[in-house]
Amino acid sequence: MNSPVRPPLSSIVPENAPFTAEQRVWLNGFFAGLLDGDASALSSQEASALMPGVNISGAAEADDGAPWHDQTMPLAERMKLAEGRPLKRRIMAAMGQQDCGQCGYDCKDYAEAIFAKTEARLNLCVPGGKETNRMLKSLHAELGAAPAAAKPVAKAEAPVMKSEGAPGTSRDNPALATFISRTRLNKPGSAKETWHIEFDLTESSLDYTVGDSFGLFPTNDPALVDAVLKALQAPADFPIGGRALREVLTDGVSLSPAPDMLFQLFSYITGGERRKKAQALAAGEDPDGDAATLDVLAAIEKFSGVRPDPEAFIEALDPLQPRLYSISSSPKVHQGRVSLTIDAVRYEIARRTRLGVASTFLAGRINSGDRLRVYVQKAHAFGLPADPNVPVIMIGPGTGVAPFRAFLHERMATKAPGRNWLFFGHQKRDYDFFYEDEFSGMKAAGVLTRLSLAWSRDGEEKFYVQDRMLQSGRELWSWIADGAHVYVCGDAQRMAKDVDRALIDITAAHGARSTNEAVQFVAELKKSGRYQTDVY
């Protein structure tokens, strides 16, 4: 009897279907498993529903390769893909999907810690913001009705929670580092404000590897703290848990964005239409079309005249979270030091300048010799290949170049024979060519085999790193065919997606593959660790 004929794996989900490349690959495999009757392509819950009575409790769960694990996917779409999944996987889908480590976990482990009730804090996901916090609260309510998690048969199977360890190895046990200096990387005339930042690690004895990130605890802008105190009409020395209110507002709580709990507090102490608005904002609604612009100060001003007790006000705010930055130095070259490459964030809303908390702290509010609480966040899957002979392709526009400066310093220090190709871009060559002298020197010395540049504001049409990649597609494919590892660092929403698409197009055009086969090839690069990203 002939086997039933089904479409090829690569063509089950049409190319024009509204999915990312990774989602399409996952869905192709999922449907192929259904058509082949392969229960291993399903989660145990899904397979049980399709094949009642069949014992598949030991089957591997496909949701460990979660199709929603995509930083660019809106939360509603992620939750739609996670429908019907076990609760801990739906909790994972609510995360920011960056595996950035700011919460002290990766997304999967943070979800499992919440599910196992070993982590009670639901507001640690900085990239996910208020949306993630709201969804986690909703999902957390199901834990009371969910059956208790089975006791793990082995310690290794328990949800991973970061241990305190030595000082500086986690956000919960930071060390102290001394701020050394900052150097402006843009030349006068640039529309950007980018800084090279250096810290002395001698006191902390912190150890790091290229690819790791550096966590630090900033403080809020003193002018913003003063404005909040004035709007509250509260004394700066009001005691809060043994500290003055000003101190707590400076380094203890986040002043942007305004959390739902603050609006809930306002709803308790006001009435009429303003109570309805506060309740709507607390529920995630946007009654006046300005919810996205409301930091803590703007929220107080919106409900002017409402004067909460200072202690209740502080309790309604989120804690001030540490910030993570890609390390742009190698310990083999810069012993006892670590450097960062950061953009100072400043923007206008309602005639008031809003500031990036950590970026402007580093760009102006900290002085040489000041000590700061810091830690190293080890990279989950972002680092140089173990074999120094392997060629590497690095794509990092703007501050995304940070880890690749570290990679190049490391390869230079270890005399790694592998070829190195850097794609870098920004707005204008004359103003925004970070580390130009260093990269030119590396190129002259043969450490940097190729340096490909893209300047988006130098011509009549915008030109980006992905455009330069397509121009160099034949040679880029040759490097990949020779076993090169590909690295991307920078913006997740646009750049990383465009680079992904460019790699697929290059694979199809120069690797003699159909588009679907190219999608699968790029997905396999990721799965094998040959295509790594550090995006945000």
Secondary structure, 3 states (H helix, E strand, C coil): CCCCCCCCHHHCCCCCCCCCHHHHHHHHHHHHHHHHCCHHHCCHHHHHHHCCCCCCCCCCCHHHHCCCCCCCCCHHHHHHHCCCCCHHHHHHHCCCCCCCCCCCCCHHHHHHHHHCCCCCCCCCCCCCHHHHHHHHHHHHHHHHCCCCCCCCCCHHHCCCCCCCCCCCCECCECEEEEEEEEEECCCCCCCCCEEEEEEECCCCCCCCCCCCEEEECCCCCHHHHHHHHHHHCCCCCCEECCEEHHHHHHHCECCCCCCHHHHHHHHHCCCHHHHHHHHHHHCCCCCCCCHHHCCHHHHHHHCCCCCCCHHHHHHCCCECCCEEEEECCCCCCCCCEEEEEEECCEEEECCEEEECHHHHHHHHHCCCCCEEEEEEECCCCCCCCCCCCCCEEEECCHHHHHHHHHHHHHHHHCCCCCCEEEEEEECCHHHHCCCHHHHHHHHHHCCCCEEEEEECCCCCCCCCHHHHHHHCHHHHHHHHHCCCEEEEEECCCCHHHHHHHHHHHHHHHHCCCCHHHHHHHHHHHHHCCCEEEEEC
